[in-house]
Amino acid sequence: MSVAWLKRLGFQVKALKDPEWARDAIILVCQLVIDNGWKGLNASDYRVVELSDLLRLMPIHAESGRNEEFRNAHGVARKAFDIATRHP
């Protein structure tokens, strides 16, 4: 069955995978990493939690393209570590 067919039948189809990171969101995570001395941050860090909350509120991606884990603290922390480890 196709997504379009299910939608025509009235089903709400949610994405299984998070959408790609938008430039604005990456800039915010970069600033967080810079402010942390180019070190990654844990998901429990209050700054990561606050940024996660902000990213979940931003209308960059449609609600239908998000899953329950969209830009959660673990995903933001992972992105922060990815950025930090690629810094020369």
Backbone as XML, in Angstrom:
<?xml version="1.0"?>
<chain id="A" units="angstrom">
  <residue number="1" name="MET">
    <atom name="N" x="0.835" y="-1.186" z="0.000"/>
    <atom name="CA" x="0.000" y="0.000" z="0.000"/>
    <atom name="C" x="0.877" y="1.245" z="0.000"/>
  </residue>
  <residue number="2" name="SER">
    <atom name="N" x="0.423" y="2.233" z="-0.697"/>
    <atom name="CA" x="1.200" y="3.466" z="-0.754"/>
    <atom name="C" x="0.718" y="4.444" z="0.320"/>
  </residue>
  <residue number="3" name="VAL">
    <atom name="N" x="1.577" y="5.374" z="0.629"/>
    <atom name="CA" x="1.259" y="6.403" z="1.612"/>
    <atom name="C" x="0.067" y="7.233" z="1.132"/>
  </residue>
  <residue number="4" name="ALA">
    <atom name="N" x="0.079" y="7.601" z="-0.141"/>
    <atom name="CA" x="-1.018" y="8.415" z="-0.685"/>
    <atom name="C" x="-2.351" y="7.684" z="-0.551"/>
  </residue>
  <residue number="5" name="TRP">
    <atom name="N" x="-2.365" y="6.402" z="-0.807"/>
    <atom name="CA" x="-3.580" y="5.598" z="-0.713"/>
    <atom name="C" x="-4.096" y="5.571" z="0.725"/>
  </residue>
  <residue number="6" name="LEU">
    <atom name="N" x="-3.188" y="5.365" z="1.688"/>
    <atom name="CA" x="-3.579" y="5.350" z="3.095"/>
    <atom name="C" x="-4.123" y="6.709" z="3.535"/>
  </residue>
  <residue number="7" name="LYS">
    <atom name="N" x="-3.498" y="7.777" z="3.069"/>
    <atom name="CA" x="-3.981" y="9.122" z="3.411"/>
    <atom name="C" x="-5.379" y="9.369" z="2.848"/>
  </residue>
  <residue number="8" name="ARG">
    <atom name="N" x="-5.616" y="8.902" z="1.624"/>
    <atom name="CA" x="-6.949" y="9.058" z="1.026"/>
    <atom name="C" x="-8.010" y="8.315" z="1.831"/>
  </residue>
  <residue number="9" name="LEU">
    <atom name="N" x="-7.614" y="7.237" z="2.477"/>
    <atom name="CA" x="-8.545" y="6.478" z="3.310"/>
    <atom name="C" x="-8.747" y="7.103" z="4.690"/>
  </residue>
  <residue number="10" name="GLY">
    <atom name="N" x="-8.016" y="8.180" z="4.964"/>
    <atom name="CA" x="-8.194" y="8.887" z="6.224"/>
    <atom name="C" x="-7.154" y="8.569" z="7.285"/>
  </residue>
  <residue number="11" name="PHE">
    <atom name="N" x="-6.170" y="7.751" z="6.941"/>
    <atom name="CA" x="-5.123" y="7.438" z="7.911"/>
    <atom name="C" x="-4.140" y="8.592" z="8.006"/>
  </residue>
  <residue number="12" name="GLN">
    <atom name="N" x="-3.586" y="8.762" z="9.195"/>
    <atom name="CA" x="-2.515" y="9.733" z="9.373"/>
    <atom name="C" x="-1.210" y="8.942" z="9.321"/>
  </residue>
  <residue number="13" name="VAL">
    <atom name="N" x="-0.365" y="9.273" z="8.363"/>
    <atom name="CA" x="0.882" y="8.544" z="8.161"/>
    <atom name="C" x="2.023" y="9.367" z="8.734"/>
  </residue>
  <residue number="14" name="LYS">
    <atom name="N" x="2.730" y="8.803" z="9.692"/>
    <atom name="CA" x="3.862" y="9.491" z="10.323"/>
    <atom name="C" x="5.158" y="8.899" z="9.810"/>
  </residue>
  <residue number="15" name="ALA">
    <atom name="N" x="6.184" y="9.705" z="9.795"/>
    <atom name="CA" x="7.500" y="9.249" z="9.340"/>
    <atom name="C" x="8.122" y="8.330" z="10.385"/>
  </residue>
  <residue number="16" name="LEU">
    <atom name="N" x="8.860" y="7.351" z="9.911"/>
    <atom name="CA" x="9.593" y="6.472" z="10.813"/>
    <atom name="C" x="10.964" y="7.050" z="11.131"/>
  </residue>
  <residue number="17" name="LYS">
    <atom name="N" x="11.483" y="7.829" z="10.226"/>
    <atom name="CA" x="12.813" y="8.392" z="10.365"/>
    <atom name="C" x="12.691" y="9.908" z="10.486"/>
  </residue>
  <residue number="18" name="ASP">
    <atom name="N" x="13.529" y="10.505" z="11.320"/>
    <atom name="CA" x="13.517" y="11.962" z="11.448"/>
    <atom name="C" x="13.944" y="12.607" z="10.136"/>
  </residue>
  <residue number="19" name="PRO">
    <atom name="N" x="13.400" y="13.790" z="9.835"/>
    <atom name="CA" x="13.851" y="14.501" z="8.643"/>
    <atom name="C" x="15.291" y="14.981" z="8.817"/>
  </residue>
  <residue number="20" name="GLU">
    <atom name="N" x="15.898" y="15.324" z="7.727"/>
    <atom name="CA" x="17.271" y="15.849" z="7.760"/>
    <atom name="C" x="17.336" y="17.092" z="8.645"/>
  </residue>
  <residue number="21" name="TRP">
    <atom name="N" x="18.503" y="17.326" z="9.204"/>
    <atom name="CA" x="18.696" y="18.508" z="10.033"/>
    <atom name="C" x="18.703" y="19.748" z="9.146"/>
  </residue>
  <residue number="22" name="ALA">
    <atom name="N" x="17.926" y="20.740" z="9.522"/>
    <atom name="CA" x="17.873" y="22.008" z="8.795"/>
    <atom name="C" x="19.066" y="22.874" z="9.206"/>
  </residue>
  <residue number="23" name="ARG">
    <atom name="N" x="19.449" y="23.756" z="8.320"/>
    <atom name="CA" x="20.603" y="24.628" z="8.567"/>
    <atom name="C" x="20.458" y="25.401" z="9.870"/>
  </residue>
  <residue number="24" name="ASP">
    <atom name="N" x="19.291" y="25.971" z="10.115"/>
    <atom name="CA" x="19.065" y="26.754" z="11.334"/>
    <atom name="C" x="19.267" y="25.909" z="12.585"/>
  </residue>
  <residue number="25" name="ALA">
    <atom name="N" x="18.797" y="24.674" z="12.555"/>
    <atom name="CA" x="18.951" y="23.792" z="13.713"/>
    <atom name="C" x="20.417" y="23.431" z="13.928"/>
  </residue>
  <residue number="26" name="ILE">
    <atom name="N" x="21.140" y="23.192" z="12.845"/>
    <atom name="CA" x="22.569" y="22.864" z="12.959"/>
    <atom name="C" x="23.339" y="24.041" z="13.537"/>
  </residue>
  <residue number="27" name="ILE">
    <atom name="N" x="22.993" y="25.248" z="13.117"/>
    <atom name="CA" x="23.661" y="26.447" z="13.651"/>
    <atom name="C" x="23.450" y="26.536" z="15.163"/>
  </residue>
  <residue number="28" name="LEU">
    <atom name="N" x="22.240" y="26.255" z="15.627"/>
    <atom name="CA" x="21.967" y="26.303" z="17.066"/>
    <atom name="C" x="22.778" y="25.256" z="17.824"/>
  </residue>
  <residue number="29" name="VAL">
    <atom name="N" x="22.898" y="24.063" z="17.271"/>
    <atom name="CA" x="23.699" y="23.026" z="17.928"/>
    <atom name="C" x="25.175" y="23.412" z="17.898"/>
  </residue>
  <residue number="30" name="CYS">
    <atom name="N" x="25.635" y="23.981" z="16.789"/>
    <atom name="CA" x="27.033" y="24.435" z="16.711"/>
    <atom name="C" x="27.334" y="25.467" z="17.787"/>
  </residue>
  <residue number="31" name="GLN">
    <atom name="N" x="26.424" y="26.398" z="17.979"/>
    <atom name="CA" x="26.636" y="27.412" z="19.012"/>
    <atom name="C" x="26.726" y="26.776" z="20.389"/>
  </residue>
  <residue number="32" name="LEU">
    <atom name="N" x="25.910" y="25.775" z="20.629"/>
    <atom name="CA" x="25.953" y="25.054" z="21.902"/>
    <atom name="C" x="27.312" y="24.388" z="22.099"/>
  </residue>
  <residue number="33" name="VAL">
    <atom name="N" x="27.838" y="23.763" z="21.045"/>
    <atom name="CA" x="29.138" y="23.090" z="21.115"/>
    <atom name="C" x="30.256" y="24.107" z="21.318"/>
  </residue>
  <residue number="34" name="ILE">
    <atom name="N" x="30.190" y="25.222" z="20.606"/>
    <atom name="CA" x="31.197" y="26.275" z="20.769"/>
    <atom name="C" x="31.192" y="26.789" z="22.204"/>
  </residue>
  <residue number="35" name="ASP">
    <atom name="N" x="29.996" y="27.054" z="22.736"/>
    <atom name="CA" x="29.876" y="27.545" z="24.112"/>
    <atom name="C" x="30.386" y="26.531" z="25.127"/>
  </residue>
  <residue number="36" name="ASN">
    <atom name="N" x="30.443" y="25.263" z="24.733"/>
    <atom name="CA" x="30.921" y="24.200" z="25.626"/>
    <atom name="C" x="32.392" y="23.863" z="25.344"/>
  </residue>
  <residue number="37" name="GLY">
    <atom name="N" x="33.122" y="24.763" z="24.720"/>
    <atom name="CA" x="34.544" y="24.548" z="24.480"/>
    <atom name="C" x="34.838" y="23.468" z="23.454"/>
  </residue>
  <residue number="38" name="TRP">
    <atom name="N" x="33.977" y="23.339" z="22.455"/>
    <atom name="CA" x="34.119" y="22.343" z="21.393"/>
    <atom name="C" x="34.121" y="20.916" z="21.928"/>
  </residue>
  <residue number="39" name="LYS">
    <atom name="N" x="33.350" y="20.704" z="22.972"/>
    <atom name="CA" x="33.170" y="19.360" z="23.532"/>
    <atom name="C" x="31.709" y="18.976" z="23.377"/>
  </residue>
  <residue number="40" name="GLY">
    <atom name="N" x="31.464" y="17.684" z="23.227"/>
    <atom name="CA" x="30.104" y="17.185" z="23.143"/>
    <atom name="C" x="29.376" y="17.357" z="24.470"/>
  </residue>
  <residue number="41" name="LEU">
    <atom name="N" x="28.092" y="17.199" z="24.445"/>
    <atom name="CA" x="27.274" y="17.337" z="25.651"/>
    <atom name="C" x="26.406" y="16.097" z="25.814"/>
  </residue>
  <residue number="42" name="ASN">
    <atom name="N" x="26.076" y="15.789" z="27.053"/>
    <atom name="CA" x="25.198" y="14.651" z="27.345"/>
    <atom name="C" x="23.740" y="15.039" z="27.172"/>
  </residue>
  <residue number="43" name="ALA">
    <atom name="N" x="22.920" y="14.040" z="26.931"/>
    <atom name="CA" x="21.489" y="14.266" z="26.745"/>
    <atom name="C" x="20.828" y="14.832" z="27.999"/>
  </residue>
  <residue number="44" name="SER">
    <atom name="N" x="21.427" y="14.614" z="29.147"/>
    <atom name="CA" x="20.848" y="15.116" z="30.393"/>
    <atom name="C" x="21.251" y="16.553" z="30.707"/>
  </residue>
  <residue number="45" name="ASP">
    <atom name="N" x="22.170" y="17.116" z="29.935"/>
    <atom name="CA" x="22.596" y="18.492" z="30.148"/>
    <atom name="C" x="21.402" y="19.420" z="29.911"/>
  </residue>
  <residue number="46" name="TYR">
    <atom name="N" x="21.176" y="20.345" z="30.816"/>
    <atom name="CA" x="19.998" y="21.212" z="30.720"/>
    <atom name="C" x="19.986" y="22.015" z="29.421"/>
  </residue>
  <residue number="47" name="ARG">
    <atom name="N" x="21.168" y="22.362" z="28.895"/>
    <atom name="CA" x="21.228" y="23.131" z="27.641"/>
    <atom name="C" x="20.754" y="22.290" z="26.456"/>
  </residue>
  <residue number="48" name="VAL">
    <atom name="N" x="21.091" y="21.004" z="26.482"/>
    <atom name="CA" x="20.647" y="20.093" z="25.429"/>
    <atom name="C" x="19.134" y="19.913" z="25.517"/>
  </residue>
  <residue number="49" name="VAL">
    <atom name="N" x="18.628" y="19.750" z="26.726"/>
    <atom name="CA" x="17.183" y="19.582" z="26.928"/>
    <atom name="C" x="16.439" y="20.830" z="26.455"/>
  </residue>
  <residue number="50" name="GLU">
    <atom name="N" x="16.952" y="22.020" z="26.802"/>
    <atom name="CA" x="16.308" y="23.264" z="26.370"/>
    <atom name="C" x="16.335" y="23.413" z="24.851"/>
  </residue>
  <residue number="51" name="LEU">
    <atom name="N" x="17.466" y="23.070" z="24.229"/>
    <atom name="CA" x="17.545" y="23.174" z="22.777"/>
    <atom name="C" x="16.622" y="22.155" z="22.117"/>
  </residue>
  <residue number="52" name="SER">
    <atom name="N" x="16.548" y="20.967" z="22.668"/>
    <atom name="CA" x="15.626" y="19.949" z="22.160"/>
    <atom name="C" x="14.192" y="20.471" z="22.196"/>
  </residue>
  <residue number="53" name="ASP">
    <atom name="N" x="13.807" y="21.051" z="23.322"/>
    <atom name="CA" x="12.451" y="21.606" z="23.449"/>
    <atom name="C" x="12.199" y="22.684" z="22.401"/>
  </residue>
  <residue number="54" name="LEU">
    <atom name="N" x="13.186" y="23.553" z="22.189"/>
    <atom name="CA" x="13.054" y="24.623" z="21.195"/>
    <atom name="C" x="12.925" y="24.044" z="19.791"/>
  </residue>
  <residue number="55" name="LEU">
    <atom name="N" x="13.770" y="23.091" z="19.444"/>
    <atom name="CA" x="13.741" y="22.503" z="18.097"/>
    <atom name="C" x="12.433" y="21.783" z="17.824"/>
  </residue>
  <residue number="56" name="ARG">
    <atom name="N" x="11.855" y="21.204" z="18.856"/>
    <atom name="CA" x="10.580" y="20.504" z="18.697"/>
    <atom name="C" x="9.430" y="21.490" z="18.462"/>
  </residue>
  <residue number="57" name="LEU">
    <atom name="N" x="9.597" y="22.733" z="18.922"/>
    <atom name="CA" x="8.568" y="23.762" z="18.733"/>
    <atom name="C" x="8.694" y="24.498" z="17.404"/>
  </residue>
  <residue number="58" name="MET">
    <atom name="N" x="9.903" y="24.536" z="16.849"/>
    <atom name="CA" x="10.143" y="25.299" z="15.624"/>
    <atom name="C" x="9.391" y="24.680" z="14.444"/>
  </residue>
  <residue number="59" name="PRO">
    <atom name="N" x="8.791" y="25.505" z="13.604"/>
    <atom name="CA" x="8.012" y="24.995" z="12.471"/>
    <atom name="C" x="8.855" y="24.699" z="11.220"/>
  </residue>
  <residue number="60" name="ILE">
    <atom name="N" x="10.064" y="24.244" z="11.408"/>
    <atom name="CA" x="10.939" y="23.960" z="10.264"/>
    <atom name="C" x="10.423" y="22.760" z="9.476"/>
  </residue>
  <residue number="61" name="HIS">
    <atom name="N" x="9.954" y="21.737" z="10.179"/>
    <atom name="CA" x="9.450" y="20.521" z="9.546"/>
    <atom name="C" x="7.973" y="20.343" z="9.897"/>
  </residue>
  <residue number="62" name="ALA">
    <atom name="N" x="7.212" y="19.847" z="8.953"/>
    <atom name="CA" x="5.788" y="19.603" z="9.181"/>
    <atom name="C" x="5.598" y="18.542" z="10.258"/>
  </residue>
  <residue number="63" name="GLU">
    <atom name="N" x="4.547" y="18.682" z="11.024"/>
    <atom name="CA" x="4.227" y="17.710" z="12.080"/>
    <atom name="C" x="4.125" y="16.295" z="11.524"/>
  </residue>
  <residue number="64" name="SER">
    <atom name="N" x="3.575" y="16.166" z="10.324"/>
    <atom name="CA" x="3.386" y="14.839" z="9.734"/>
    <atom name="C" x="4.709" y="14.163" z="9.391"/>
  </residue>
  <residue number="65" name="GLY">
    <atom name="N" x="5.782" y="14.935" z="9.284"/>
    <atom name="CA" x="7.085" y="14.379" z="8.961"/>
    <atom name="C" x="7.929" y="14.063" z="10.171"/>
  </residue>
  <residue number="66" name="ARG">
    <atom name="N" x="7.331" y="14.163" z="11.344"/>
    <atom name="CA" x="8.068" y="13.936" z="12.592"/>
    <atom name="C" x="7.568" y="12.665" z="13.263"/>
  </residue>
  <residue number="67" name="ASN">
    <atom name="N" x="8.463" y="11.999" z="13.969"/>
    <atom name="CA" x="8.031" y="10.881" z="14.797"/>
    <atom name="C" x="8.139" y="11.298" z="16.264"/>
  </residue>
  <residue number="68" name="GLU">
    <atom name="N" x="7.860" y="10.379" z="17.165"/>
    <atom name="CA" x="7.834" y="10.714" z="18.605"/>
    <atom name="C" x="9.206" y="11.140" z="19.128"/>
  </residue>
  <residue number="69" name="GLU">
    <atom name="N" x="10.255" y="10.711" z="18.469"/>
    <atom name="CA" x="11.606" y="11.013" z="18.942"/>
    <atom name="C" x="12.229" y="12.211" z="18.234"/>
  </residue>
  <residue number="70" name="PHE">
    <atom name="N" x="11.433" y="12.945" z="17.478"/>
    <atom name="CA" x="11.939" y="14.077" z="16.700"/>
    <atom name="C" x="12.709" y="15.050" z="17.580"/>
  </residue>
  <residue number="71" name="ARG">
    <atom name="N" x="13.957" y="15.239" z="17.261"/>
    <atom name="CA" x="14.872" y="16.187" z="17.922"/>
    <atom name="C" x="14.809" y="16.090" z="19.454"/>
  </residue>
  <residue number="72" name="ASN">
    <atom name="N" x="14.741" y="14.862" z="19.960"/>
    <atom name="CA" x="14.754" y="14.693" z="21.419"/>
    <atom name="C" x="16.170" y="14.965" z="21.940"/>
  </residue>
  <residue number="73" name="ALA">
    <atom name="N" x="16.327" y="14.975" z="23.246"/>
    <atom name="CA" x="17.612" y="15.329" z="23.854"/>
    <atom name="C" x="18.727" y="14.383" z="23.411"/>
  </residue>
  <residue number="74" name="HIS">
    <atom name="N" x="18.419" y="13.111" z="23.228"/>
    <atom name="CA" x="19.451" y="12.164" z="22.788"/>
    <atom name="C" x="19.913" y="12.484" z="21.362"/>
  </residue>
  <residue number="75" name="GLY">
    <atom name="N" x="18.983" y="12.866" z="20.499"/>
    <atom name="CA" x="19.342" y="13.228" z="19.130"/>
    <atom name="C" x="20.159" y="14.512" z="19.064"/>
  </residue>
  <residue number="76" name="VAL">
    <atom name="N" x="19.804" y="15.483" z="19.891"/>
    <atom name="CA" x="20.551" y="16.747" z="19.930"/>
    <atom name="C" x="21.955" y="16.497" z="20.480"/>
  </residue>
  <residue number="77" name="ALA">
    <atom name="N" x="22.056" y="15.682" z="21.527"/>
    <atom name="CA" x="23.371" y="15.358" z="22.092"/>
    <atom name="C" x="24.229" y="14.631" z="21.064"/>
  </residue>
  <residue number="78" name="ARG">
    <atom name="N" x="23.628" y="13.728" z="20.310"/>
    <atom name="CA" x="24.369" y="13.000" z="19.272"/>
    <atom name="C" x="24.890" y="13.963" z="18.212"/>
  </residue>
  <residue number="79" name="LYS">
    <atom name="N" x="24.055" y="14.893" z="17.789"/>
    <atom name="CA" x="24.471" y="15.882" z="16.791"/>
    <atom name="C" x="25.601" y="16.741" z="17.352"/>
  </residue>
  <residue number="80" name="ALA">
    <atom name="N" x="25.520" y="17.104" z="18.642"/>
    <atom name="CA" x="26.570" y="17.901" z="19.271"/>
    <atom name="C" x="27.894" y="17.137" z="19.279"/>
  </residue>
  <residue number="81" name="PHE">
    <atom name="N" x="27.859" y="15.843" z="19.615"/>
    <atom name="CA" x="29.082" y="15.028" z="19.594"/>
    <atom name="C" x="29.619" y="14.900" z="18.179"/>
  </residue>
  <residue number="82" name="ASP">
    <atom name="N" x="28.736" y="14.734" z="17.202"/>
    <atom name="CA" x="29.184" y="14.645" z="15.807"/>
    <atom name="C" x="29.926" y="15.908" z="15.389"/>
  </residue>
  <residue number="83" name="ILE">
    <atom name="N" x="29.371" y="17.049" z="15.757"/>
    <atom name="CA" x="29.996" y="18.334" z="15.403"/>
    <atom name="C" x="31.321" y="18.497" z="16.145"/>
  </residue>
  <residue number="84" name="ALA">
    <atom name="N" x="31.322" y="18.190" z="17.444"/>
    <atom name="CA" x="32.529" y="18.357" z="18.250"/>
    <atom name="C" x="33.670" y="17.473" z="17.761"/>
  </residue>
  <residue number="85" name="THR">
    <atom name="N" x="33.369" y="16.253" z="17.355"/>
    <atom name="CA" x="34.430" y="15.335" z="16.934"/>
    <atom name="C" x="34.973" y="15.667" z="15.554"/>
  </residue>
  <residue number="86" name="ARG">
    <atom name="N" x="34.280" y="16.487" z="14.795"/>
    <atom name="CA" x="34.762" y="16.864" z="13.475"/>
    <atom name="C" x="35.504" y="18.201" z="13.483"/>
  </residue>
  <residue number="87" name="HIS">
    <atom name="N" x="35.577" y="18.823" z="14.636"/>
    <atom name="CA" x="36.297" y="20.093" z="14.752"/>
    <atom name="C" x="37.794" y="19.810" z="14.728"/>
  </residue>
  <residue number="88" name="PRO">
    <atom name="N" x="38.539" y="20.554" z="13.897"/>
    <atom name="CA" x="40.000" y="20.279" z="13.794"/>
    <atom name="C" x="40.761" y="20.586" z="15.065"/>
  </residue>
</chain>
